[in-house]
Amino acid sequence: MPSDRLPAAIRAPFEGRTWRALGYVLIGLPLSVCWFALSVSLVSTGVGLLVTFLGVPVLAGALALCRGFGAVERARARALLGLDVAAPEPVRGRTGGAFSWMGAMLKSGASWRHLLYAFVHMPWAVFSFSVTVAFWGWGWSLFTYPLWQWTFPAYVGQDGIQLYGDGTHGLYLDSPFEVGVTSAIGLLFVLVGPWLLRGLVAVDRFLVAGLLGPSRPASRVTELESDRGVLVDTAAADLRRIERALHDGAQARLSALAMDLGLAKERLAEDPKAAAVLVDEAHGEVKLALRELRDLARGIHPAVLTDRGLDAALSAVASRCAVPVSVDVDLPARPVAAIEGIAYFTVSELLRNVTEHARARRARVDVWRSGDRLMIQVRDDGVGGAEAAAGRSLAALSERVGAVDGVLVVDSPAGGPTTVTAELPWRA
């Protein structure tokens, strides 16, 4: 768009981001005053009543009200600042009763952080509101001064803005040069104002994210619970895949083998040649069943991975790939079996995608250690366009890698090449 060619300093006063931040600051002061007044009133009342039992429910109610304030502030930050902060962990009593809930509320660190936000944000809101209104009001007023300077002689009885006056003498901004300088100063305020505003709301972003979100231990617990769910689902999917492969593949072939051998046994005395043909067919079924069982076992955890490590196992995978693949594994030692297995599965899945979808002429696999991370990179010169969208194999692979605190990054522009990088934690 043509506006994108303008310098950022000129675009800033007219960008939607700036006006949303302005709305955030202007709305923030009355809300913050309200939060502060109610919080101080209820908390001071609750503390004063602690000599009786009534102080406990009042304090618990004050903290619950502060959590409600926090929900409003998170929604406001999400809508106007684009800051998406998750809600803190809910307060649950052990027994579900009122007394249990009050005790849990008073022991909740997130609730006290919400109260601290109500106390801290009010003076900051006053400061940011004052500075913003001053810069914004003076900037646009002075910048547009040539448009409304005529109102002074028409309605006020003076030639322009008065800079100095002692009753007998006065200095007014009324000449064309003075009006132009005033407008230029206003333009400077207009151009600086958005950047100052963004600096002010950066402090608001910090306060909302630091005081109104979940604590780090709680976030980590939620993340671990999610990862555990992913691992359970992945294990269940693998079991279903193995069961389906056994039922549709090796089991069916072994059943056919048993029938062929039974027929051969019946015909052995009457028609030895027909029996020999059936035995020969059964022999072929046995070899196919063994091959399928080997492929299935190799997909779960190949023996070469256990015996010789990633280098040999990935070289074996590359040799079976329809696309020529070069493998370079540079590791000072072997990682733990769990990480080694995930690394093997990741490369196997990526090479399978290269074979089925990439239409590539060659591919390359690099594995190395960087600090406390095991790095895996698979590149191909195919048509590109791969993405880790929901419901696709790359999305499932990303979830499996993320379940062990790993990261999967896909760089696949249309037309190629495709580079998929996976980071896994290094545990020797």
VOLOLUM-567108 format. One record per residue (C-alpha): y, x, z; residue in three letters; residue number from 1. Coordinates in nm, 3 decimals, decimal comma. Example, Ala and Ser with C-alpha at 12.3 -4.5 7.8 and 13.67 -1.06 7.14 Angstrom:
<rec <-0,450 1,230 0,780> ALA 1>
<rec <-0,106 1,367 0,714> SER 2>
REM end
This chain:
<rec <0,000 0,000 0,000> MET 1>
<rec <0,359 0,120 -0,057> PRO 2>
<rec <0,438 0,101 0,313> SER 3>
<rec <0,165 0,354 0,384> ASP 4>
<rec <0,361 0,615 0,190> ARG 5>
<rec <0,653 0,594 0,434> LEU 6>
<rec <0,670 0,848 0,717> PRO 7>
<rec <0,513 0,734 1,043> ALA 8>
<rec <0,850 0,755 1,222> ALA 9>
<rec <0,998 0,497 0,986> ILE 10>
<rec <0,691 0,270 0,989> ARG 11>
<rec <0,652 0,271 1,368> ALA 12>
<rec <0,931 0,018 1,457> PRO 13>
<rec <0,781 -0,239 1,220> PHE 14>
<rec <0,410 -0,193 1,285> GLU 15>
<rec <0,212 -0,469 1,450> GLY 16>
<rec <0,081 -0,219 1,704> ARG 17>
<rec <0,436 -0,157 1,828> THR 18>
<rec <0,521 -0,525 1,863> TRP 19>
<rec <0,195 -0,598 2,043> ARG 20>
<rec <0,269 -0,316 2,286> ALA 21>
<rec <0,618 -0,460 2,336> LEU 22>
<rec <0,469 -0,800 2,413> GLY 23>
<rec <0,227 -0,637 2,657> TYR 24>
<rec <0,511 -0,473 2,852> VAL 25>
<rec <0,734 -0,782 2,853> LEU 26>
<rec <0,452 -1,010 2,974> ILE 27>
<rec <0,331 -0,749 3,219> GLY 28>
<rec <0,628 -0,763 3,458> LEU 29>
<rec <0,614 -1,132 3,558> PRO 30>
<rec <0,236 -1,122 3,579> LEU 31>
<rec <0,239 -0,804 3,786> SER 32>
<rec <0,497 -0,947 4,026> VAL 33>
<rec <0,276 -1,254 4,067> CYS 34>
<rec <-0,039 -1,043 4,125> TRP 35>
<rec <0,146 -0,821 4,374> PHE 36>
<rec <0,298 -1,107 4,574> ALA 37>
<rec <-0,027 -1,301 4,606> LEU 38>
<rec <-0,233 -0,991 4,686> SER 39>
<rec <0,006 -0,865 4,953> VAL 40>
<rec <0,035 -1,209 5,110> SER 41>
<rec <-0,338 -1,273 5,127> LEU 42>
<rec <-0,439 -0,923 5,233> VAL 43>
<rec <-0,177 -0,903 5,507> SER 44>
<rec <-0,281 -1,248 5,630> THR 45>
<rec <-0,646 -1,147 5,626> GLY 46>
<rec <-0,579 -0,823 5,815> VAL 47>
<rec <-0,371 -1,009 6,069> GLY 48>
<rec <-0,651 -1,259 6,125> LEU 49>
<rec <-0,921 -0,997 6,167> LEU 50>
<rec <-0,893 -1,040 6,542> VAL 51>
<rec <-1,064 -1,370 6,469> THR 52>
<rec <-1,344 -1,442 6,228> PHE 53>
<rec <-1,100 -1,614 5,988> LEU 54>
<rec <-0,978 -1,278 5,860> GLY 55>
<rec <-1,311 -1,200 5,691> VAL 56>
<rec <-1,317 -1,498 5,449> PRO 57>
<rec <-0,944 -1,458 5,379> VAL 58>
<rec <-0,993 -1,091 5,287> LEU 59>
<rec <-1,300 -1,171 5,078> ALA 60>
<rec <-1,105 -1,446 4,901> GLY 61>
<rec <-0,816 -1,208 4,836> ALA 62>
<rec <-1,052 -0,956 4,677> LEU 63>
<rec <-1,214 -1,229 4,467> ALA 64>
<rec <-0,869 -1,338 4,351> LEU 65>
<rec <-0,787 -0,979 4,258> CYS 66>
<rec <-1,102 -0,965 4,047> ARG 67>
<rec <-0,975 -1,276 3,869> GLY 68>
<rec <-0,644 -1,099 3,809> PHE 69>
<rec <-0,843 -0,809 3,666> GLY 70>
<rec <-1,018 -1,038 3,419> ALA 71>
<rec <-0,679 -1,158 3,294> VAL 72>
<rec <-0,551 -0,801 3,263> GLU 73>
<rec <-0,860 -0,687 3,072> ARG 74>
<rec <-0,821 -0,980 2,832> ALA 75>
<rec <-0,451 -0,897 2,787> ARG 76>
<rec <-0,527 -0,531 2,719> ALA 77>
<rec <-0,801 -0,629 2,473> ARG 78>
<rec <-0,576 -0,867 2,280> ALA 79>
<rec <-0,253 -0,661 2,274> LEU 80>
<rec <-0,362 -0,298 2,313> LEU 81>
<rec <-0,705 -0,306 2,150> GLY 82>
<rec <-0,856 -0,167 2,472> LEU 83>
<rec <-1,200 -0,313 2,538> ASP 84>
<rec <-1,293 -0,253 2,902> VAL 85>
<rec <-1,620 -0,395 3,028> ALA 86>
<rec <-1,618 -0,616 3,336> ALA 87>
<rec <-1,735 -0,450 3,657> PRO 88>
<rec <-2,070 -0,525 3,809> GLU 89>
<rec <-2,079 -0,878 3,960> PRO 90>
<rec <-2,083 -0,930 4,334> VAL 91>
<rec <-2,414 -1,069 4,457> ARG 92>
<rec <-2,516 -1,126 4,814> GLY 93>
<rec <-2,870 -1,046 4,919> ARG 94>
<rec <-2,945 -1,398 5,038> THR 95>
<rec <-2,712 -1,596 4,815> GLY 96>
<rec <-2,529 -1,750 5,110> GLY 97>
<rec <-2,157 -1,752 5,184> ALA 98>
<rec <-2,176 -1,483 5,454> PHE 99>
<rec <-2,386 -1,260 5,233> SER 100>
<rec <-2,136 -1,302 4,949> TRP 101>
<rec <-1,840 -1,218 5,174> MET 102>
<rec <-2,014 -0,903 5,297> GLY 103>
<rec <-2,095 -0,796 4,941> ALA 104>
<rec <-1,736 -0,861 4,832> MET 105>
<rec <-1,593 -0,650 5,116> LEU 106>
<rec <-1,836 -0,367 5,036> LYS 107>
<rec <-1,769 -0,377 4,661> SER 108>
<rec <-1,576 -0,072 4,545> GLY 109>
<rec <-1,475 -0,251 4,223> ALA 110>
<rec <-1,305 -0,526 4,425> SER 111>
<rec <-1,095 -0,276 4,620> TRP 112>
<rec <-1,001 -0,101 4,295> ARG 113>
<rec <-0,873 -0,433 4,164> HIS 114>
<rec <-0,660 -0,467 4,478> LEU 115>
<rec <-0,529 -0,113 4,429> LEU 116>
<rec <-0,438 -0,204 4,070> TYR 117>
<rec <-0,231 -0,500 4,195> ALA 118>
<rec <-0,041 -0,269 4,432> PHE 119>
<rec <0,009 0,021 4,190> VAL 120>
<rec <0,085 -0,169 3,872> HIS 121>
<rec <0,384 -0,365 4,001> MET 122>
<rec <0,626 -0,069 4,045> PRO 123>
<rec <0,501 0,078 3,718> TRP 124>
<rec <0,557 -0,255 3,541> ALA 125>
<rec <0,915 -0,265 3,672> VAL 126>
<rec <0,980 0,086 3,542> PHE 127>
<rec <0,819 0,038 3,201> SER 128>
<rec <0,987 -0,302 3,154> PHE 129>
<rec <1,330 -0,161 3,238> SER 130>
<rec <1,298 0,142 3,012> VAL 131>
<rec <1,154 -0,059 2,724> THR 132>
<rec <1,416 -0,334 2,738> VAL 133>
<rec <1,696 -0,078 2,765> ALA 134>
<rec <1,576 0,128 2,467> PHE 135>
<rec <1,484 -0,174 2,259> TRP 136>
<rec <1,796 -0,375 2,335> GLY 137>
<rec <2,048 -0,092 2,297> TRP 138>
<rec <1,871 0,053 1,995> GLY 139>
<rec <1,871 -0,262 1,784> TRP 140>
<rec <2,214 -0,371 1,911> SER 141>
<rec <2,380 -0,042 1,816> LEU 142>
<rec <2,187 -0,012 1,491> PHE 143>
<rec <2,305 -0,356 1,376> THR 144>
<rec <2,659 -0,305 1,513> TYR 145>
<rec <2,818 -0,310 1,164> PRO 146>
<rec <2,679 -0,663 1,120> LEU 147>
<rec <2,830 -0,814 1,435> TRP 148>
<rec <3,133 -0,592 1,506> GLN 149>
<rec <3,356 -0,864 1,362> TRP 150>
<rec <3,281 -1,090 1,662> THR 151>
<rec <3,501 -0,876 1,891> PHE 152>
<rec <3,840 -0,943 1,725> PRO 153>
<rec <3,735 -1,299 1,641> ALA 154>
<rec <3,614 -1,414 1,984> TYR 155>
<rec <3,673 -1,142 2,247> VAL 156>
<rec <4,025 -1,034 2,158> GLY 157>
<rec <3,947 -0,663 2,115> GLN 158>
<rec <3,876 -0,444 1,816> ASP 159>
<rec <3,518 -0,342 1,904> GLY 160>
<rec <3,292 -0,202 2,177> ILE 161>
<rec <3,510 -0,051 2,450> GLN 162>
<rec <3,412 0,302 2,549> LEU 163>
<rec <3,703 0,358 2,790> TYR 164>
<rec <3,975 0,150 2,944> GLY 165>
<rec <4,211 0,188 3,246> ASP 166>
<rec <4,428 -0,125 3,214> GLY 167>
<rec <4,691 0,033 2,990> THR 168>
<rec <4,486 0,238 2,747> HIS 169>
<rec <4,150 0,168 2,583> GLY 170>
<rec <3,915 0,340 2,342> LEU 171>
<rec <3,731 0,109 2,104> TYR 172>
<rec <3,467 0,170 1,838> LEU 173>
<rec <3,645 0,001 1,550> ASP 174>
<rec <3,704 0,253 1,269> SER 175>
<rec <3,448 0,276 0,985> PRO 176>
<rec <3,350 0,625 1,099> PHE 177>
<rec <3,297 0,515 1,462> GLU 178>
<rec <3,100 0,211 1,352> VAL 179>
<rec <2,881 0,433 1,132> GLY 180>
<rec <2,818 0,683 1,414> VAL 181>
<rec <2,732 0,397 1,650> THR 182>
<rec <2,483 0,259 1,401> SER 183>
<rec <2,329 0,606 1,354> ALA 184>
<rec <2,283 0,645 1,730> ILE 185>
<rec <2,124 0,301 1,739> GLY 186>
<rec <1,889 0,403 1,455> LEU 187>
<rec <1,784 0,705 1,661> LEU 188>
<rec <1,703 0,476 1,954> PHE 189>
<rec <1,511 0,243 1,721> VAL 190>
<rec <1,302 0,528 1,583> LEU 191>
<rec <1,232 0,687 1,922> VAL 192>
<rec <1,166 0,357 2,101> GLY 193>
<rec <0,817 0,288 1,958> PRO 194>
<rec <0,689 0,632 2,055> TRP 195>
<rec <0,832 0,599 2,404> LEU 196>
<rec <0,673 0,253 2,425> LEU 197>
<rec <0,335 0,392 2,324> ARG 198>
<rec <0,362 0,657 2,591> GLY 199>
<rec <0,435 0,390 2,852> LEU 200>
<rec <0,143 0,168 2,752> VAL 201>
<rec <-0,082 0,475 2,755> ALA 202>
<rec <-0,036 0,474 3,132> VAL 203>
<rec <-0,128 0,105 3,136> ASP 204>
<rec <-0,441 0,182 2,937> ARG 205>
<rec <-0,534 0,448 3,190> PHE 206>
<rec <-0,482 0,211 3,484> LEU 207>
<rec <-0,682 -0,071 3,326> VAL 208>
<rec <-0,970 0,153 3,222> ALA 209>
<rec <-0,977 0,345 3,549> GLY 210>
<rec <-0,934 0,063 3,801> LEU 211>
<rec <-1,050 -0,259 3,636> LEU 212>
<rec <-1,371 -0,143 3,468> GLY 213>
<rec <-1,716 -0,069 3,606> PRO 214>
<rec <-1,767 0,245 3,809> SER 215>
<rec <-1,939 0,539 3,647> ARG 216>
<rec <-2,259 0,506 3,855> PRO 217>
<rec <-2,278 0,135 3,771> ALA 218>
<rec <-2,218 0,206 3,401> SER 219>
<rec <-2,489 0,469 3,410> ARG 220>
<rec <-2,732 0,229 3,577> VAL 221>
<rec <-2,659 -0,036 3,310> THR 222>
<rec <-2,703 0,223 3,037> GLU 223>
<rec <-3,035 0,339 3,183> LEU 224>
<rec <-3,157 -0,019 3,214> GLU 225>
<rec <-3,067 -0,077 2,849> SER 226>
<rec <-3,241 0,245 2,746> ASP 227>
<rec <-3,548 0,146 2,944> ARG 228>
<rec <-3,553 -0,188 2,763> GLY 229>
<rec <-3,529 -0,009 2,429> VAL 230>
<rec <-3,818 0,221 2,523> LEU 231>
<rec <-4,032 -0,074 2,634> VAL 232>
<rec <-3,957 -0,263 2,312> ASP 233>
<rec <-4,025 0,046 2,103> THR 234>
<rec <-4,356 0,109 2,279> ALA 235>
<rec <-4,456 -0,255 2,230> ALA 236>
<rec <-4,365 -0,235 1,860> ALA 237>
<rec <-4,568 0,084 1,823> ASP 238>
<rec <-4,869 -0,081 1,988> LEU 239>
<rec <-4,838 -0,379 1,754> ARG 240>
<rec <-4,813 -0,145 1,456> ARG 241>
<rec <-5,121 0,048 1,565> ILE 242>
<rec <-5,315 -0,272 1,629> GLU 243>
<rec <-5,216 -0,411 1,290> ARG 244>
<rec <-5,307 -0,086 1,114> ALA 245>
<rec <-5,646 -0,074 1,286> LEU 246>
<rec <-5,718 -0,442 1,219> HIS 247>
<rec <-5,610 -0,444 0,854> ASP 248>
<rec <-5,726 -0,094 0,767> GLY 249>
<rec <-5,997 0,100 0,947> ALA 250>
<rec <-6,156 -0,202 1,116> GLN 251>
<rec <-6,185 -0,392 0,788> ALA 252>
<rec <-6,337 -0,091 0,616> ARG 253>
<rec <-6,584 -0,031 0,898> LEU 254>
<rec <-6,688 -0,398 0,884> SER 255>
<rec <-6,747 -0,366 0,510> ALA 256>
<rec <-6,937 -0,044 0,577> LEU 257>
<rec <-7,167 -0,219 0,824> ALA 258>
<rec <-7,239 -0,495 0,569> MET 259>
<rec <-7,312 -0,243 0,291> ASP 260>
<rec <-7,546 -0,046 0,513> LEU 261>
<rec <-7,722 -0,367 0,614> GLY 262>
<rec <-7,777 -0,462 0,250> LEU 263>
<rec <-7,893 -0,111 0,170> ALA 264>
<rec <-8,145 -0,128 0,454> LYS 265>
<rec <-8,285 -0,456 0,319> GLU 266>
<rec <-8,316 -0,325 -0,039> ARG 267>
<rec <-8,444 0,019 0,048> LEU 268>
<rec <-8,810 -0,077 0,006> ALA 269>
<rec <-8,769 -0,316 -0,290> GLU 270>
<rec <-8,495 -0,145 -0,496> ASP 271>
<rec <-8,423 0,215 -0,390> PRO 272>
<rec <-8,169 0,268 -0,671> LYS 273>
<rec <-7,958 -0,033 -0,566> ALA 274>
<rec <-7,984 0,083 -0,206> ALA 275>
<rec <-7,862 0,429 -0,312> ALA 276>
<rec <-7,562 0,272 -0,486> VAL 277>
<rec <-7,478 0,074 -0,170> LEU 278>
<rec <-7,511 0,388 0,042> VAL 279>
<rec <-7,282 0,573 -0,198> ASP 280>
<rec <-7,022 0,296 -0,170> GLU 281>
<rec <-7,057 0,302 0,207> ALA 282>
<rec <-6,998 0,675 0,202> HIS 283>
<rec <-6,673 0,621 0,015> GLY 284>
<rec <-6,565 0,355 0,265> GLU 285>
<rec <-6,636 0,598 0,549> VAL 286>
<rec <-6,413 0,862 0,393> LYS 287>
<rec <-6,131 0,613 0,336> LEU 288>
<rec <-6,162 0,485 0,694> ALA 289>
<rec <-6,152 0,840 0,830> LEU 290>
<rec <-5,846 0,916 0,620> ARG 291>
<rec <-5,666 0,606 0,750> GLU 292>
<rec <-5,759 0,692 1,108> LEU 293>
<rec <-5,627 1,046 1,059> ARG 294>
<rec <-5,301 0,913 0,912> ASP 295>
<rec <-5,266 0,670 1,200> LEU 296>
<rec <-5,331 0,938 1,459> ALA 297>
<rec <-5,093 1,172 1,280> ARG 298>
<rec <-4,821 0,906 1,298> GLY 299>
<rec <-4,871 0,865 1,674> ILE 300>
<rec <-4,884 1,228 1,783> HIS 301>
<rec <-5,052 1,477 1,552> PRO 302>
<rec <-5,274 1,747 1,693> ALA 303>
<rec <-5,078 2,015 1,506> VAL 304>
<rec <-4,766 1,917 1,703> LEU 305>
<rec <-4,947 1,959 2,033> THR 306>
<rec <-5,114 2,283 1,931> ASP 307>
<rec <-4,849 2,463 1,726> ARG 308>
<rec <-4,515 2,289 1,784> GLY 309>
<rec <-4,241 2,140 1,570> LEU 310>
<rec <-4,232 2,408 1,300> ASP 311>
<rec <-4,593 2,360 1,191> ALA 312>
<rec <-4,587 1,981 1,241> ALA 313>
<rec <-4,271 1,929 1,037> LEU 314>
<rec <-4,398 2,162 0,765> SER 315>
<rec <-4,709 1,943 0,744> ALA 316>
<rec <-4,493 1,631 0,715> VAL 317>
<rec <-4,281 1,795 0,445> ALA 318>
<rec <-4,590 1,895 0,247> SER 319>
<rec <-4,699 1,529 0,229> ARG 320>
<rec <-4,355 1,407 0,117> CYS 321>
<rec <-4,322 1,304 -0,249> ALA 322>
<rec <-3,987 1,489 -0,264> VAL 323>
<rec <-3,981 1,872 -0,235> PRO 324>
<rec <-3,864 1,949 0,119> VAL 325>
<rec <-3,765 2,281 0,274> SER 326>
<rec <-3,798 2,314 0,650> VAL 327>
<rec <-3,614 2,557 0,878> ASP 328>
<rec <-3,693 2,539 1,250> VAL 329>
<rec <-3,508 2,789 1,469> ASP 330>
<rec <-3,591 2,724 1,835> LEU 331>
<rec <-3,612 2,982 2,116> PRO 332>
<rec <-3,886 2,783 2,289> ALA 333>
<rec <-4,064 2,450 2,270> ARG 334>
<rec <-3,896 2,145 2,422> PRO 335>
<rec <-4,086 1,910 2,649> VAL 336>
<rec <-4,353 1,697 2,483> ALA 337>
<rec <-4,149 1,375 2,498> ALA 338>
<rec <-3,847 1,526 2,319> ILE 339>
<rec <-4,074 1,710 2,078> GLU 340>
<rec <-4,249 1,384 1,991> GLY 341>
<rec <-3,922 1,199 1,931> ILE 342>
<rec <-3,796 1,485 1,715> ALA 343>
<rec <-4,115 1,473 1,508> TYR 344>
<rec <-4,098 1,095 1,474> PHE 345>
<rec <-3,728 1,113 1,375> THR 346>
<rec <-3,789 1,362 1,095> VAL 347>
<rec <-4,097 1,170 0,977> SER 348>
<rec <-3,901 0,844 0,953> GLU 349>
<rec <-3,607 1,010 0,778> LEU 350>
<rec <-3,833 1,176 0,521> LEU 351>
<rec <-4,010 0,844 0,466> ARG 352>
<rec <-3,670 0,687 0,392> ASN 353>
<rec <-3,592 0,971 0,153> VAL 354>
<rec <-3,919 0,906 -0,032> THR 355>
<rec <-3,879 0,528 -0,049> GLU 356>
<rec <-3,505 0,474 -0,094> HIS 357>
<rec <-3,305 0,790 -0,171> ALA 358>
<rec <-3,429 0,868 -0,526> ARG 359>
<rec <-3,367 1,230 -0,437> ALA 360>
<rec <-3,485 1,544 -0,617> ARG 361>
<rec <-3,499 1,761 -0,307> ARG 362>
<rec <-3,441 1,746 0,067> ALA 363>
<rec <-3,392 1,986 0,354> ARG 364>
<rec <-3,477 1,972 0,725> VAL 365>
<rec <-3,301 2,197 0,977> ASP 366>
<rec <-3,385 2,206 1,348> VAL 367>
<rec <-3,204 2,427 1,596> TRP 368>
<rec <-3,081 2,441 1,953> ARG 369>
<rec <-2,708 2,421 2,037> SER 370>
<rec <-2,636 2,460 2,407> GLY 371>
<rec <-2,824 2,188 2,590> ASP 372>
<rec <-2,887 1,984 2,272> ARG 373>
<rec <-3,169 1,986 2,020> LEU 374>
<rec <-3,010 1,941 1,677> MET 375>
<rec <-3,192 1,786 1,381> ILE 376>
<rec <-3,040 1,752 1,035> GLN 377>
<rec <-3,205 1,599 0,729> VAL 378>
<rec <-3,019 1,623 0,397> ARG 379>
<rec <-3,106 1,495 0,050> ASP 380>
<rec <-2,932 1,480 -0,288> ASP 381>
<rec <-3,015 1,112 -0,348> GLY 382>
<rec <-2,800 0,813 -0,435> VAL 383>
<rec <-2,657 0,771 -0,081> GLY 384>
<rec <-2,543 0,440 0,063> GLY 385>
<rec <-2,766 0,463 0,371> ALA 386>
<rec <-2,631 0,305 0,687> GLU 387>
<rec <-2,756 0,236 1,038> ALA 388>
<rec <-2,699 -0,139 1,011> ALA 389>
<rec <-2,872 -0,384 1,242> ALA 390>
<rec <-3,221 -0,474 1,132> GLY 391>
<rec <-3,274 -0,158 0,928> ARG 392>
<rec <-3,501 0,135 1,000> SER 393>
<rec <-3,209 0,366 1,070> LEU 394>
<rec <-3,080 0,124 1,334> ALA 395>
<rec <-3,420 0,121 1,507> ALA 396>
<rec <-3,431 0,499 1,485> LEU 397>
<rec <-3,081 0,522 1,635> SER 398>
<rec <-3,192 0,303 1,927> GLU 399>
<rec <-3,496 0,520 1,989> ARG 400>
<rec <-3,285 0,837 1,985> VAL 401>
<rec <-3,020 0,675 2,207> GLY 402>
<rec <-3,285 0,576 2,462> ALA 403>
<rec <-3,312 0,943 2,566> VAL 404>
<rec <-2,935 1,006 2,563> ASP 405>
<rec <-2,941 1,116 2,202> GLY 406>
<rec <-2,708 1,042 1,911> VAL 407>
<rec <-2,782 0,963 1,546> LEU 408>
<rec <-2,501 1,009 1,290> VAL 409>
<rec <-2,538 0,899 0,927> VAL 410>
<rec <-2,310 1,040 0,656> ASP 411>
<rec <-2,412 0,878 0,329> SER 412>
<rec <-2,132 0,802 0,082> PRO 413>
<rec <-2,215 0,602 -0,229> ALA 414>
<rec <-2,353 0,842 -0,489> GLY 415>
<rec <-2,478 1,085 -0,223> GLY 416>
<rec <-2,558 1,323 -0,080> PRO 417>
<rec <-2,694 1,188 0,248> THR 418>
<rec <-2,686 1,384 0,573> THR 419>
<rec <-2,841 1,241 0,889> VAL 420>
<rec <-2,783 1,438 1,209> THR 421>
<rec <-2,966 1,366 1,534> ALA 422>
<rec <-2,886 1,517 1,872> GLU 423>
<rec <-3,147 1,510 2,147> LEU 424>
<rec <-3,120 1,651 2,499> PRO 425>
<rec <-3,283 1,992 2,530> TRP 426>
<rec <-3,542 2,008 2,803> ARG 427>
<rec <-3,761 2,314 2,786> ALA 428>
REM end
